Amino acid sequence: MYKRILVATDGSKLSEAAVEHALNLADLTGAEVVALKVVPLYPQTYFEGGVGVDADEIKRIEQQWQSEALLVVNAIKSEGQKRQIKVKATTAKSDLVSEAIITTAKRNKCDLIVMASHGRKGIKRLLLGSETQQVLTHSHIPVLVLR
């Protein structure tokens, strides 16, 4: 049924459930898994009078975020190995999380995206948006959303 499943995670408890579901689905279907964590770019200040951050400090912070992301996806890879499921651990660096998820799914020829919905409602959804909603709207492959 599925040959390659992309599971997007942010390391939260809810996305851990999505990872578990993706691994179970891969086990049932014999699919490979692509585990993805999107790493944000360090926010730059563009406002007059804003506090500038040293370029070395920005680089250090971005490297720390990348290292933490690798820990998350490598843990998924290890869990896959225990279950004899082939898992490719990958990260993407972008402030556009939904775009990075869709691009990674296309690049890896995935036929399903599995991700969690954080269930934001009201003003939080309006202000923070929904990456899940963006993936659902713009993806050309099926998306399985867990709540």
C-alpha positions in Angstrom: 0.0 0.0 0.0 2.6 2.5 1.1 6.3 2.4 0.0 7.7 5.4 1.8 6.1 7.3 4.7 7.3 10.7 5.8 6.8 11.4 9.5 7.2 15.0 10.6 8.1 15.6 14.2 8.8 18.5 16.4 9.8 16.3 19.4 6.6 17.0 21.3 4.5 14.3 23.0 1.8 14.7 20.4 4.3 14.2 17.6 5.7 11.2 19.4 2.3 9.6 18.9 2.5 10.4 15.2 5.9 8.8 15.0 4.6 5.7 16.8 1.7 5.5 14.4 4.0 6.0 11.3 6.3 3.2 12.5 3.3 0.9 13.1 1.9 1.6 9.7 5.3 1.0 8.1 5.6 -2.3 9.9 2.2 -3.4 8.6 2.8 -2.3 5.0 6.6 -2.9 4.7 7.2 0.7 4.0 10.3 2.7 4.6 10.1 5.8 6.9 11.6 9.2 6.4 11.8 11.0 9.8 11.9 14.8 9.5 12.4 17.6 11.9 12.4 21.1 10.6 14.9 23.4 12.2 14.1 27.1 12.2 16.4 29.8 11.0 17.7 32.2 13.7 15.4 35.2 13.8 17.2 38.4 12.7 16.1 41.7 14.1 15.2 44.2 11.5 13.8 46.9 13.8 15.7 50.1 14.4 17.2 50.0 17.8 16.9 46.2 18.0 19.6 44.3 19.7 22.0 42.7 17.2 23.4 39.3 17.9 26.9 38.4 17.1 27.3 36.2 14.0 29.3 33.6 16.0 26.5 33.4 18.5 23.9 32.9 15.8 26.0 30.1 14.3 26.3 28.5 17.7 22.6 28.6 18.3 21.7 27.2 14.9 24.2 24.4 15.4 22.7 23.6 18.7 19.2 23.5 17.2 20.5 21.2 14.4 22.2 18.9 16.9 18.9 18.7 18.9 17.0 17.9 15.7 19.4 15.2 14.8 18.9 13.6 18.2 15.2 13.5 17.6 15.3 11.9 14.2 18.1 9.5 15.1 16.0 8.3 18.0 13.3 7.5 15.5 15.8 5.7 13.3 17.0 3.6 16.3 13.5 2.7 17.1 12.9 1.7 13.5 16.1 -0.5 13.6 14.7 -2.3 16.6 11.6 -3.1 14.6 13.5 -3.9 11.4 12.0 -0.9 9.7 14.3 1.1 7.4 14.3 4.8 8.6 16.0 7.7 7.0 16.7 10.4 9.5 16.7 13.9 8.0 16.4 17.5 9.0 15.5 20.6 7.0 16.4 24.2 7.8 13.5 26.6 7.1 11.1 29.0 8.7 8.4 27.7 6.4 7.7 24.3 8.1 4.9 23.2 5.9 6.9 24.0 2.7 9.9 22.0 4.1 7.7 19.0 4.9 6.1 19.0 1.4 9.4 19.5 -0.3 11.1 16.7 1.7 8.2 14.4 0.9 8.5 15.1 -2.8 12.3 14.8 -2.8 12.1 11.4 -1.1 9.2 10.1 -3.2 7.0 9.6 -0.2 3.4 8.5 -0.7 2.1 9.4 2.7 2.8 12.2 5.2 2.1 11.5 8.9 2.0 14.4 11.3 0.3 15.6 14.5 -2.1 18.4 14.8 -1.6 20.5 17.9 -5.2 21.5 17.9 -4.9 25.2 18.3 -8.2 27.0 18.4 -9.4 30.6 18.4 -6.9 33.4 18.6 -3.9 31.1 19.0 -4.7 29.5 15.7 -5.2 32.9 14.1 -1.9 34.2 15.4 0.3 31.1 15.3 -1.3 29.5 12.2 -1.4 25.8 11.5 1.5 24.1 9.8 -0.7 21.0 9.6 -3.4 22.9 7.8 -0.9 24.3 5.3 0.4 20.8 4.6 -3.2 19.5 4.1 -4.0 22.4 1.8 -0.8 22.3 -0.4 0.3 18.6 -0.4 -0.4 16.5 -3.5 0.1 13.3 -1.5 -2.2 11.9 1.2 -1.7 13.3 4.7 -2.6 11.4 7.9 -3.1 13.8 10.8 -3.2 12.5 14.4 -4.8 14.4 17.3 
